[in-house]
Protein backbone atom coordinates (compact mmCIF):
# COMPACT_ATOMS: atom_id res chain seq x y z
CA UNK A 1 0.00 0.00 0.00
CA UNK A 2 1.33 3.44 -0.91
CA UNK A 3 2.08 5.69 2.07
CA UNK A 4 -0.65 7.95 3.40
CA UNK A 5 0.38 11.56 2.98
CA UNK A 6 -1.09 13.79 5.65
CA UNK A 7 0.22 17.14 4.54
CA UNK A 8 -2.80 19.26 3.67
CA UNK A 9 -3.52 19.63 -0.02
CA UNK A 10 -5.18 22.68 -1.49
CA UNK A 11 -8.56 22.93 0.24
CA UNK A 12 -11.55 21.95 -1.87
CA UNK A 13 -14.21 24.47 -2.72
CA UNK A 14 -16.52 25.11 0.21
CA UNK A 15 -19.63 22.97 0.03
CA UNK A 16 -22.92 24.85 -0.10
CA UNK A 17 -24.24 25.60 3.36
CA UNK A 18 -20.89 25.07 5.09
CA UNK A 19 -21.25 25.67 8.81
CA UNK A 20 -19.57 28.64 10.45
CA UNK A 21 -17.16 28.21 13.35
CA UNK A 22 -19.79 29.30 15.88
CA UNK A 23 -22.27 26.76 14.50
CA UNK A 24 -19.61 24.11 15.03
CA UNK A 25 -18.95 25.42 18.55
CA UNK A 26 -22.66 25.01 19.31
CA UNK A 27 -22.44 21.44 18.03
CA UNK A 28 -19.42 20.88 20.28
CA UNK A 29 -21.73 21.09 23.30
CA UNK A 30 -22.55 17.49 22.40
CA UNK A 31 -26.28 17.60 23.04
CA UNK A 32 -27.12 16.44 19.52
CA UNK A 33 -25.07 14.38 17.08
CA UNK A 34 -24.74 15.97 13.61
CA UNK A 35 -26.11 14.02 10.64
CA UNK A 36 -27.64 11.57 13.08
CA UNK A 37 -29.22 8.52 11.52
CA UNK A 38 -29.13 4.83 10.80
CA UNK A 39 -26.06 3.37 9.14
CA UNK A 40 -27.78 1.29 6.43
CA UNK A 41 -26.01 3.18 3.66
CA UNK A 42 -22.62 3.42 5.34
CA UNK A 43 -19.89 1.39 3.66
CA UNK A 44 -17.30 1.77 6.42
CA UNK A 45 -16.97 3.08 9.98
CA UNK A 46 -14.51 5.84 10.80
CA UNK A 47 -13.90 6.03 14.56
CA UNK A 48 -12.18 8.93 16.30
CA UNK A 49 -10.76 8.51 19.79
CA UNK A 50 -11.57 10.89 22.62
CA UNK A 51 -9.08 11.36 25.42
CA UNK A 52 -6.25 9.06 26.37
CA UNK A 53 -6.01 6.47 29.09
CA UNK A 54 -3.28 6.54 31.71
CA UNK A 55 -0.44 4.05 31.76
CA UNK A 56 -1.28 2.53 28.39
CA UNK A 57 -4.88 1.77 29.31
CA UNK A 58 -7.83 2.54 27.07
CA UNK A 59 -9.85 5.48 28.38
CA UNK A 60 -13.46 5.17 29.49
CA UNK A 61 -14.79 7.20 26.53
CA UNK A 62 -12.82 5.10 24.04
CA UNK A 63 -14.14 1.87 25.56
CA UNK A 64 -17.65 3.25 24.98
CA UNK A 65 -16.79 4.20 21.39
CA UNK A 66 -15.32 0.74 20.75
CA UNK A 67 -18.50 -0.87 22.07
CA UNK A 68 -20.58 1.23 19.65
CA UNK A 69 -18.33 0.19 16.75
CA UNK A 70 -18.92 -3.43 17.79
CA UNK A 71 -22.66 -2.99 17.15
CA UNK A 72 -21.86 -2.77 13.43
CA UNK A 73 -19.51 -5.75 12.85
CA UNK A 74 -20.50 -6.00 9.18
CA UNK A 75 -18.68 -2.73 8.41
CA UNK A 76 -14.91 -2.36 8.04
CA UNK A 77 -13.46 -0.19 10.81
CA UNK A 78 -10.98 2.64 10.25
CA UNK A 79 -10.14 3.85 13.75
CA UNK A 80 -7.71 5.70 15.94
CA UNK A 81 -5.57 3.45 18.12
CA UNK A 82 -7.58 3.45 21.36
CA UNK A 83 -10.89 2.74 19.65
CA UNK A 84 -9.27 0.05 17.48
CA UNK A 85 -7.98 -1.56 20.69
CA UNK A 86 -11.37 -1.29 22.42
CA UNK A 87 -13.39 -2.78 19.56
CA UNK A 88 -13.60 -6.54 19.98
CA UNK A 89 -15.75 -7.64 17.01
CA UNK A 90 -13.71 -10.10 14.95
CA UNK A 91 -13.81 -11.13 11.31
CA UNK A 92 -13.76 -7.68 9.76
CA UNK A 93 -11.13 -5.33 8.39
CA UNK A 94 -9.71 -3.05 11.11
CA UNK A 95 -7.19 -0.34 10.20
CA UNK A 96 -5.45 1.67 12.92
CA UNK A 97 -5.44 5.08 11.23
CA UNK A 98 -3.27 6.70 13.88
CA UNK A 99 -0.52 4.08 13.47
CA UNK A 100 -0.80 4.42 9.69
CA UNK A 101 -0.33 8.20 9.87
CA UNK A 102 2.69 7.84 12.15
CA UNK A 103 4.31 5.21 9.94
CA UNK A 104 3.65 7.13 6.72
CA UNK A 105 5.14 10.31 8.14
CA UNK A 106 8.10 8.82 10.00
CA UNK A 107 6.70 9.78 13.41
CA UNK A 108 7.54 8.05 16.67
CA UNK A 109 5.07 5.66 18.32
CA UNK A 110 3.92 8.27 20.84
CA UNK A 111 3.75 11.31 18.52
CA UNK A 112 0.44 13.16 18.74
CA UNK A 113 -1.82 12.67 15.71
CA UNK A 114 -4.71 15.11 15.44
CA UNK A 115 -8.26 14.63 14.19
CA UNK A 116 -7.57 16.28 10.83
CA UNK A 117 -4.66 13.92 10.06
CA UNK A 118 -6.77 10.89 11.00
CA UNK A 119 -9.65 12.16 8.85
CA UNK A 120 -7.37 12.74 5.84
CA UNK A 121 -6.04 9.19 6.15
CA UNK A 122 -9.62 7.89 6.31
CA UNK A 123 -10.58 9.93 3.24
CA UNK A 124 -7.65 8.54 1.26
CA UNK A 125 -8.42 4.93 2.20
CA UNK A 126 -12.13 5.43 1.49
CA UNK A 127 -11.32 6.92 -1.89
CA UNK A 128 -9.08 3.97 -2.79
CA UNK A 129 -11.82 1.52 -1.79
CA UNK A 130 -14.59 3.43 -3.59
CA UNK A 131 -16.47 4.22 -0.36
CA UNK A 132 -18.32 7.53 -0.33
CA UNK A 133 -20.58 7.13 2.73
CA UNK A 134 -19.08 6.63 6.17
CA UNK A 135 -20.48 5.99 9.61
CA UNK A 136 -18.75 8.24 12.13
CA UNK A 137 -18.13 6.93 15.64
CA UNK A 138 -17.03 9.84 17.82
CA UNK A 139 -17.78 11.50 21.14
CA UNK A 140 -20.89 13.68 20.65
CA UNK A 141 -18.91 16.86 21.38
CA UNK A 142 -16.26 15.83 18.84
CA UNK A 143 -18.57 14.45 16.16
CA UNK A 144 -19.44 17.85 14.67
CA UNK A 145 -15.83 18.58 13.80
CA UNK A 146 -15.19 15.03 12.58
CA UNK A 147 -18.22 15.14 10.26
CA UNK A 148 -17.35 18.63 8.99
CA UNK A 149 -13.78 17.59 8.07
CA UNK A 150 -14.92 14.42 6.29
CA UNK A 151 -17.69 16.23 4.41
CA UNK A 152 -15.39 19.09 3.42
CA UNK A 153 -13.18 16.39 1.86
CA UNK A 154 -16.14 15.07 -0.14
CA UNK A 155 -17.51 12.13 1.87
CA UNK A 156 -21.07 11.70 3.12
CA UNK A 157 -21.13 11.05 6.86
CA UNK A 158 -23.77 9.77 9.25
CA UNK A 159 -23.49 9.44 13.04
CA UNK A 160 -25.37 6.70 14.88
CA UNK A 161 -27.48 8.09 17.75
CA UNK A 162 -25.75 5.71 20.19
CA UNK A 163 -22.81 8.12 20.45
CA UNK A 164 -24.96 10.52 22.48
CA UNK A 165 -24.42 8.23 25.47
CA UNK A 166 -20.62 8.65 25.47
CA UNK A 167 -19.44 10.83 28.34
CA UNK A 168 -16.42 12.89 29.31
CA UNK A 169 -13.63 11.13 31.17
CA UNK A 170 -12.33 12.87 34.32
CA UNK A 171 -9.41 10.39 34.34
CA UNK A 172 -8.18 11.22 30.82
CA UNK A 173 -4.54 12.25 30.36
CA UNK A 174 -5.80 15.01 28.04
CA UNK A 175 -7.20 17.85 30.16
CA UNK A 176 -9.50 19.03 27.38
CA UNK A 177 -11.45 15.75 27.31
CA UNK A 178 -12.17 15.65 31.05
CA UNK A 179 -15.24 17.92 31.04
CA UNK A 180 -17.56 19.78 28.65
CA UNK A 181 -16.26 23.14 29.88
CA UNK A 182 -12.62 22.20 29.23
CA UNK A 183 -13.54 20.82 25.81
CA UNK A 184 -15.38 23.96 24.73
CA UNK A 185 -12.56 26.25 25.88
CA UNK A 186 -10.09 24.45 23.64
CA UNK A 187 -12.50 23.63 20.82
CA UNK A 188 -13.08 27.30 19.92
CA UNK A 189 -9.36 27.62 19.14
CA UNK A 190 -9.15 24.28 17.33
CA UNK A 191 -12.16 25.02 15.12
CA UNK A 192 -10.82 28.47 14.24
CA UNK A 193 -7.44 26.99 13.31
CA UNK A 194 -8.99 24.18 11.26
CA UNK A 195 -11.09 26.70 9.32
CA UNK A 196 -8.03 28.85 8.64
CA UNK A 197 -6.01 25.91 7.23
CA UNK A 198 -8.92 24.78 5.04
CA UNK A 199 -9.95 21.57 6.82
CA UNK A 200 -13.45 22.89 7.62
C-alpha positions in Angstrom: 0.0 0.0 0.0 1.3 3.4 -0.9 2.1 5.7 2.1 -0.7 7.9 3.4 0.4 11.6 3.0 -1.1 13.8 5.6 0.2 17.1 4.5 -2.8 19.3 3.7 -3.5 19.6 0.0 -5.2 22.7 -1.5 -8.6 22.9 0.2 -11.6 21.9 -1.9 -14.2 24.5 -2.7 -16.5 25.1 0.2 -19.6 23.0 0.0 -22.9 24.9 -0.1 -24.2 25.6 3.4 -20.9 25.1 5.1 -21.2 25.7 8.8 -19.6 28.6 10.4 -17.2 28.2 13.4 -19.8 29.3 15.9 -22.3 26.8 14.5 -19.6 24.1 15.0 -18.9 25.4 18.6 -22.7 25.0 19.3 -22.4 21.4 18.0 -19.4 20.9 20.3 -21.7 21.1 23.3 -22.6 17.5 22.4 -26.3 17.6 23.0 -27.1 16.4 19.5 -25.1 14.4 17.1 -24.7 16.0 13.6 -26.1 14.0 10.6 -27.6 11.6 13.1 -29.2 8.5 11.5 -29.1 4.8 10.8 -26.1 3.4 9.1 -27.8 1.3 6.4 -26.0 3.2 3.7 -22.6 3.4 5.3 -19.9 1.4 3.7 -17.3 1.8 6.4 -17.0 3.1 10.0 -14.5 5.8 10.8 -13.9 6.0 14.6 -12.2 8.9 16.3 -10.8 8.5 19.8 -11.6 10.9 22.6 -9.1 11.4 25.4 -6.3 9.1 26.4 -6.0 6.5 29.1 -3.3 6.5 31.7 -0.4 4.0 31.8 -1.3 2.5 28.4 -4.9 1.8 29.3 -7.8 2.5 27.1 -9.9 5.5 28.4 -13.5 5.2 29.5 -14.8 7.2 26.5 -12.8 5.1 24.0 -14.1 1.9 25.6 -17.7 3.3 25.0 -16.8 4.2 21.4 -15.3 0.7 20.8 -18.5 -0.9 22.1 -20.6 1.2 19.7 -18.3 0.2 16.7 -18.9 -3.4 17.8 -22.7 -3.0 17.2 -21.9 -2.8 13.4 -19.5 -5.8 12.8 -20.5 -6.0 9.2 -18.7 -2.7 8.4 -14.9 -2.4 8.0 -13.5 -0.2 10.8 -11.0 2.6 10.2 -10.1 3.9 13.7 -7.7 5.7 15.9 -5.6 3.4 18.1 -7.6 3.5 21.4 -10.9 2.7 19.7 -9.3 0.1 17.5 -8.0 -1.6 20.7 -11.4 -1.3 22.4 -13.4 -2.8 19.6 -13.6 -6.5 20.0 -15.8 -7.6 17.0 -13.7 -10.1 15.0 -13.8 -11.1 11.3 -13.8 -7.7 9.8 -11.1 -5.3 8.4 -9.7 -3.1 11.1 -7.2 -0.3 10.2 -5.4 1.7 12.9 -5.4 5.1 11.2 -3.3 6.7 13.9 -0.5 4.1 13.5 -0.8 4.4 9.7 -0.3 8.2 9.9 2.7 7.8 12.1 4.3 5.2 9.9 3.7 7.1 6.7 5.1 10.3 8.1 8.1 8.8 10.0 6.7 9.8 13.4 7.5 8.0 16.7 5.1 5.7 18.3 3.9 8.3 20.8 3.8 11.3 18.5 0.4 13.2 18.7 -1.8 12.7 15.7 -4.7 15.1 15.4 -8.3 14.6 14.2 -7.6 16.3 10.8 -4.7 13.9 10.1 -6.8 10.9 11.0 -9.7 12.2 8.9 -7.4 12.7 5.8 -6.0 9.2 6.1 -9.6 7.9 6.3 -10.6 9.9 3.2 -7.7 8.5 1.3 -8.4 4.9 2.2 -12.1 5.4 1.5 -11.3 6.9 -1.9 -9.1 4.0 -2.8 -11.8 1.5 -1.8 -14.6 3.4 -3.6 -16.5 4.2 -0.4 -18.3 7.5 -0.3 -20.6 7.1 2.7 -19.1 6.6 6.2 -20.5 6.0 9.6 -18.8 8.2 12.1 -18.1 6.9 15.6 -17.0 9.8 17.8 -17.8 11.5 21.1 -20.9 13.7 20.7 -18.9 16.9 21.4 -16.3 15.8 18.8 -18.6 14.4 16.2 -19.4 17.8 14.7 -15.8 18.6 13.8 -15.2 15.0 12.6 -18.2 15.1 10.3 -17.4 18.6 9.0 -13.8 17.6 8.1 -14.9 14.4 6.3 -17.7 16.2 4.4 -15.4 19.1 3.4 -13.2 16.4 1.9 -16.1 15.1 -0.1 -17.5 12.1 1.9 -21.1 11.7 3.1 -21.1 11.1 6.9 -23.8 9.8 9.3 -23.5 9.4 13.0 -25.4 6.7 14.9 -27.5 8.1 17.8 -25.8 5.7 20.2 -22.8 8.1 20.5 -25.0 10.5 22.5 -24.4 8.2 25.5 -20.6 8.7 25.5 -19.4 10.8 28.3 -16.4 12.9 29.3 -13.6 11.1 31.2 -12.3 12.9 34.3 -9.4 10.4 34.3 -8.2 11.2 30.8 -4.5 12.2 30.4 -5.8 15.0 28.0 -7.2 17.9 30.2 -9.5 19.0 27.4 -11.5 15.7 27.3 -12.2 15.7 31.1 -15.2 17.9 31.0 -17.6 19.8 28.7 -16.3 23.1 29.9 -12.6 22.2 29.2 -13.5 20.8 25.8 -15.4 24.0 24.7 -12.6 26.3 25.9 -10.1 24.5 23.6 -12.5 23.6 20.8 -13.1 27.3 19.9 -9.4 27.6 19.1 -9.1 24.3 17.3 -12.2 25.0 15.1 -10.8 28.5 14.2 -7.4 27.0 13.3 -9.0 24.2 11.3 -11.1 26.7 9.3 -8.0 28.8 8.6 -6.0 25.9 7.2 -8.9 24.8 5.0 -9.9 21.6 6.8 -13.4 22.9 7.6 
